Amino acid sequence: MNKKDREELDVRFKIVVLDFADAFSVTKSCREFNVARSTFYRWKQKYDKEGRFGLYRKKPIAYNHPCKTDHEIIDKILEIRQEYQMGALRIKYYLERYHGVQISESTISRTLKTYGVNKLPKTAPKRAIHSKRYAKKVPGHHIQVDVKFLWLKNSAGKAVKRFQYTAIDDATRIRALQIFPKHDQNSAIKFIEYVVEKFPFRIHTIRTDRGHEFQARFHWYVEDIGIQHVYIKPRTPQLNGKVERSHRTDQMEFYQLLTYTDDVDLNTKLQAWENFYNYDRPHLALDGKTPYEMMKSLLK
């Protein structure tokens, strides 16, 4: 006899006990079928309320589970997800760091799935890694520089094209960001001036692709200020993988949430995002540390 047949037989027995009590009395029914009166009345209450379906055995539910996540923590998880578009692990680090909340990544993932926000929007597809990953141990030893193309709309609704120049330190992931209206060597040189001023350590080498903005005049400017400039191999963007990946983070966590009005507003918001990335945002590749915390640990 399978489980379903046993359940059906159990329900039929309960109905016989209830019908017998209706024909005679509760006392005789309980005595005849050897059923406790408390059990009889529990069956009768369920039968009167739900009918035959109420007599089937149901899996017990803990209404006040001791490990149930507090509503305040759930609200905070959803708030962080909506505001910063972070994944489950980064939300875990963020809650530990800024709210003193200890919670597992799996619990956060279940919460996001329960509320229908477990998938980040417009997430770039994964691709196979065909190069060896590495990480420098000295801040400033290698700086990756690249340009992200932006297609935005101004306050009048007109499409505008802008260029985000990005520099990221290989060891600490500290970044410098600036947006320019032109994509040329003048913009690239001005950006390097900003990077040198911004980074809190000496820069040894800057690595770029062979784009027209990084050609001879840019190359010799970098060399003249005492920094080596090297090109990556053609058609190998993975050699500048950290800056490429950081652009994806920009798209997911900054531009996707951006309300663009004009260039002044855009650069102001980009500066705030740069500071948040460097000082406050937990980085998964750094075991939850921020880039500046990673720099401090390396310098020790």
N, C-alpha and C positions, 0 to 999 in steps of 0.2 A: 504494500500500500504506500503510495507516494504521499508527499507532504500535503498536497492540495486535497486529496481524498480524506486524509486524517482531519484537516481543518473543517471540511464539509460535514463529516460525521460528528465532530464536536459541536457544531452549530445545531445539527438536528437533535442531539441529546439535550441541549439547553432549551430548545423549543418544546420538547416533550415534557421537561420538568416544569416549564412555565404553563403549558396547557393543562397539565395534571393539577397544578395549584388552582387554576381557574375552575376546574371541574369539582374539586374537593376542597382543599385548603392548603395554605403554605406549609403548615406543620406536617401534614400527611405527605406532601410532596417531598419535603426535605428529608423526612424519615425514610420514605420509600426509596429514594435515589441516593441517599447518603450524601446530601449536599448541605453545607453550612448555611444558616439563614442569612448571614452577611453576604455570602457569595450569591445566594438566590436574589436578594434585593439589588445587588450590583448588576446582575444580568437583567433583571426586570427594568431597572432604571435605563440601561443602555437600549433595551428593546423598545421601551416606550418612547425614547428620544430619537433613535435612529432606525428602528425596525430591525429586520433580519441582519442588515449590514453591521449594526452595532454589536452583534454577538461574535463577530470574527476577532481573533487576536490581533492586536496592533503592536507595532514596535514602540517601546516606551520612549518618550521624548523628555529630555531634561529641560524644564522651563527656565530654570535659573542655573545654567551651567557654570561651575566654578571658574572655568577657563575662558568664558565668553569675553570677547573683546569689548571694551567700554565704548559707548556711543561717541564720547569725546575723541577717542583715538581714531575711530572710524572717520569722523568728520575731518580730523586733521589729515589723515591719509588722503582722503578725497580732495581736500583743499590743496595739498602739495601737488597732487597729480594734475589738477586742473591748472594751477598757477605756473608750475615749472615743467610739466610734462616729463616727470622723472619715472624711471622704472622701479620695480619693487625693491631691489637691493639698494639703490641710491636713496629711496624713501626711508629704508631702514636706517642707513647711516645718518640721514638728515634728522630723523626723530631722536636718535641717540644723542646726536651732537647738540641740537638746539632746543629740545624739549625734554631731555632726560627720560625718554620712553624706550624701554627694552622690549622689542617685539621681533619675531622671526620673519624672515623673508617670505616663507610659505604662507604665514598668516596674512601678510600684506597682499600677496598674490591672490589668495582666496577672497579677500575683501574687495579687491579691484574687479575680480570676475563676478562676484555677487552683484555688484552695482553696475556691471556692464561697461567698465572702462579698463579692461585688462589689456586691450590692444592700443598701442600708441598710434595716432593718425599719421599717415604718409611716411611710414617707416621704410627706409631704403632697404631693398632686398640684400640678403647676405651673399657674399661671393667667396669662392674658394681662395684660401691664402696660399700663394705659391712662392713666398719668400720667407726667409728666416726672420723672426722678430728679435729685436734687440732694444736695449735701453742704456743710455750713457749714465754714468754715475757722478759726473762732475757738472754742476750747473753752468750753463753757458758754453759748454764744449761744442755742442751742435745745436744750431737754431734752424728750424725748418720754416721757410717762408713761401707763401702761395697767395693766390687771389681768388676770391669767390665772387662770381657774377650775380648781381641782384637785379631783378625786374620788379619795380614797385610802381605805385600810383601816388601822385602828389595830391594836395588838398583839392585840386580842381578835377581830380579823377583822370588826369592825363598820365600815360605810362612814361616812366623814366627809368633809365639804366644807370646803375651805380656799381662801384667796385670796392669790395671789402678786402683790404690787405691784412694778412694774418701772419704773425710770427709766434711760434711755440717752441719752448725750450724742451729738448729731448729728455732731459733728466727729471725735471720738476713739473712739466706741463704748464708752467706759467706762460700766459699769452699776452700779446699786445695786438690791438685791433684798431683800424682806422678805415674810414670810408672816403673815397675820392670820386669826383665826377668823371675823371679821365683815367684811362688804362695805358700808362706810358712810363718811361724811365724817370721822368720828373716826379711823378707820384710815388714811384718805388723808392727813389732817393729820399724824398721827404718822409716816407714811412720809416726807413731805416734810421733816420735822425730821431724819430719818435721812439723807436725800439731801444736804441742805445741809451736814451734818457730814461726810458721807462723801466728797463730791466735792472734789478738790484745786484747784478754781478757782471763781470767782464765777459764779453762775447769773444769766443775763439774762432768759430767757423759758422758761416751762413750757407745753407744749402737750398738751392732753388731748382726749378725745372728750366728749360731753355726757352721760355716765353720771351716775346720781343721786349717786355718791360724789364727783363733782367740781362740785357745784352751789354755791350762794351762799356758804355758810359756808366751804367750802374755797377758793373763789375769793378772798374778801376776806382770808382768812388769808395766802394767797400774796402778794397785793398789799401787805398791811401789812408784810411782812418785806422789801419792796423788790424783789420779783420779779414780772415781768409774767406773767399767765396768759391764754392764748388758747385758744379752742376750734377744732377742725377743723370743716370743713363736714359737715353730716349725711350719713350713708351713704357716707362716703369714708375708710374705714380705711387706704387706701394712703397718705394724707397723714401717718399715723403708722407708716409701713411698717417702719421700722427696729426699733421696739419689737415690732411684730407678728412680724417675722421672727426676732427674738431669742427669742420665746416658742416658736417652732418648734424652735429650737436647744435650748432647755431641755428640751423633750419628747424630742427624739432623743438627746441626749447626757447628760442628767441624770436625768429622771424615769423614762425607760425602763429605766435601770440601778439604780433606787433600791429599797432595801429599807426600807419605812416601818415604824417602830415606835411613835413617839409624837411629839408636837410638839417637844419639846426636841431629840430626835435629828434631826428634820426640819430645824429651823432651823440646827442645827450643820452639817449636811451642805450646806445651801443656802449658808451662809457660805463653806465651802470651795470650792464651785462658783463663787461670785461672785469669789473671789480668783483661782481658776484662769483664769476667763474674762478677767479684767482684766490679769493679770500674765504668764500662761504660754501661753495658747491662741493660736496663730497665726490671724489673721483674714484671710479671703480678700479681703474688700473693702479691706483695708489692705495688700495685697501681702505678706502673711505676717507683718506686724508685730503685736505685741500692742497693745491699746488704750492702755496706759501708754507704750509706745514711740512710738506715734503722737502722743500728747500732747506728749512731749518734743521730737519733731521739729517739731511745729507751733509750740511756744513758742520754739524757736530762731529 
